[in-house]
């Protein structure tokens, strides 16, 4: 079959693509920037790639008319824009109008369980998307999942951060809400199983694992699997706003996403029936088994995709790869050129390993403080870390930076700041040779926004002098074996 895969760069789409290819399907990946997909995916030469932004109807003309089925795997919950429900509606409406012009026989949509009478704004918007897709007149298969457990999933990362870092948690009453978690492996199995399955046409299914747990049970279950002693005290006084701020400060999720998640946690997300089992028979992983599988992927540095791969509107636009050429006009720069005698490969490995658990080599506490302050003001902070400790690709998250270019061959790494700053910031690290000597070139570039931007840059100047020189020195001398 010829399959249209939207959200091919996302958490689910990245994992679903190789499975579709294994099944022998011809896949058309619709992404907002073809360059990012090609840089990120080893499968770019095995698929057809088209550009399209679901928020812009005039960009969807490239969708082939001869597709047989389409996966709708996009959502706007992580957007920093408070009007994410309007964005959801607009995206699904544009998609429905575009897909009507094709020969598509089935639309498959992965969404959240929505069985409560009074739904959160987030779950309500996902329900509206369902109705919009159904209005296309094409047979729809709706799969509703609760919390998805897998390496790199937002839910898993939140549980992991809370449990690993806080021995005694004072939690709001929503930790007593019931949910039915499901492993990412089972979600993918259902997504493949309903494709071209006529029993699934025009059907809505709840999908979940065998365990029905409260969020408190899930946190304590994680602690048990990790051999940790944890205590959770529930109190009625934490408002949704305070809960969102607390979640934002402790975990990697930005405030906008934390707010949507907290708002949804008042709704029970438990399967109302198990009809899916007769359509796609499979034995789902237990919560503990899904955790074990996630631990294995993390230990092996084989996390295929992460929720952090999604771009947050307001921090970075979808055409961010246009910013690979660092602007020269109207910018301020701080340059360091550090000579070194070691092998260039050893120094570049230090550059390639920067951030995340390795840190920033010099005065790491200052980077952490900057990340904490960024969180306080609604930014992303440094808690996102990096997806892989051994690899970097264009589009990857690196603490509060986004990787624009990761060029091993030419030994160059270019980062773009997603932190809250009054302007735009780039950080370039590359190895150069001059008059037969090897140097680490480190250039911090800032394009200020108005007077406040310039005041910010000059206020940070004393820190830059100490921080960037020290970092360059440590990168050229650091030996991970010592």
Buried (B, 14 or more C-beta within 10 A) or exposed (E): BBBBBBBBBBBBBBBBBBEBBEEEBBBBBBBBBBBBBBBBBEBBEEBEBBBBBBBEBEBBEEBBEEBBBBBBBBBBBBBBEEEBBEBBBBBBBBBBBBBEEBEBBBBBBBBBBBBBEEBBBBBBBBBBBBEBBBBBEBBBBBBBBBBBBBBBBBBBBBBBBBBEEBEEBEBBBBBBBBBBBBBBBBBBBBBBBBBBBEEBBEBBBBBBBEBBBBBBBBBBBBBBBEEEEBEBEBEEEBEBEEBBBBBBBBBBBBBBBBBBBBBBBBBBBBBEEEBBEEBBEEEBBBBBBBBEBBBEBBEEEEBBBBBBBBBBBBBBEBEBBEBEEBEEEEBBEBEBEBEBEEEBEEBBBBBBBBBBEBBBBBBBEBBBEBBBEBBEEBBBBBBBBBBBBEBBBBBBBBBBBBBBBBEEEEBBBBBBBBBBBBBBBBBBBBBBEEEEEBBBBBBBBBBBEEEEBBEBBEEBEEEBEEBBBBBBBBBBBBEEEE
